[in-house]
Amino acid sequence: MSEMTGSLGRRPSWLRTVAVALAVTSAFVACDDDDPTGPGGDEGDVEAFVIDDPASASPSVADRAALSTVAAAAIAGDVTGEARVDISVDGSEWIQLGSMSDIDVDLQSSDGESVNGEASVPVGSYARVRLVLDGAAAELAAGSDIGGVVLDIDATVTIGDGGQVIIERSVQFEVSADTDIRIVFDLNAEQWITQAAVTAGQVSEASVDASVAAAAFIETE
């Protein structure tokens, strides 16, 4: 499993690419008559990442700005489990970018985790993405500051009941044979890792779903 920094060429900040591409994705909204089967069976490359960006106002959450106002918490640890990312034209049928695979996403870090690696999909316009998690949990390190309370021991916060969780978002993007598309899911864990969640050892699926943001952008050199 590769980290986003490595997969994106180890640029100083992948956020610059996201910021540029988010301006481009709005142009894809009107392209809803394209068929993703593509002319002559053409395909393009798509890769999805999961990140827990420490910024309180990241470009990756531009479409959910109201959720970006919480200051980043001093949380150390990671989110582990299995994950898969799917894409769809309209949410009725889905293309899986790969099978369920292990993830280990650093909390409050600018490094992201590639979920399934790069996948080839039919060219065309897409409008829905979803992150499928299974057995996911936040593993918190002692010393983490959760709402002003510093943990003196490690703690685990299970997402949902520990089973499958599906987080679906509306994200428009265009896949073509000569572009590489990157999809980013930002966990925004500082919003759902709370004192109550740590005490219970569990956070509701609804709380996580309300916090996660997603965006798609064109990879550039």
Steps between C-alpha positions, in 0.01 A plus 500: 500500500660825392479836672354790309819702517685224320227430248471866409869548434602627847406860426526738798123540511240293319246760610616734224387245244166456673438873508561534127296196411198589712447799276499262205255245642212749498512496120412130503155547652343567160652188343229263621417356159830321454500121511789357706536208259716737296561508126679188387528379858749772598611509862659750736682470832346572840658469843334565836656613827387534859651779708435668834610851413592703810404828333178652630413625151635264238424535127388137511194605699402795283161344429434456874644825634274502805685196631841666470471746786617273782861563600732205454538299819826370641415139417767237439434155363347347190184359347529134406272247337408397149383734226393522139395790276229480233391749235174538312333702227181556700509273805298219341796286393850506645850432375731367768854637478623186673421247769488564874854564621673601821546869575701682765428873486699733725276728704547875456764455231550638150601151382224295341455131433429357156201270536512272197785638295446632147210342310391522137133590448286588196528860385203727559330720759453379857298660778514275807780352712486286811743381764426155636654424841496174692631439850626859518614662823704796619798388705592794724841538659553601860563874517226586251300806601130428459298812570742615767541158662840335447494122474735329741461164322434386145133481398294349220188655346312256277308648205140383516462145625827396340327371188462652156454875469423667166563871451360632172558845353400699193821584313509583129805412292590403146715201416686516170773292342765770545435616860555345843219556752563505873216462752562610859292417807583723799400328827490824704550285809531802730125538463397150607776398742347652812523436873167319482623276217819416688305418816258278308774349285274555202378773267176481303507441128285812460759720676778381271283525190407860588869597523671328207553712188600398150637664186634395161776671307726463200852391581761740367877484493 
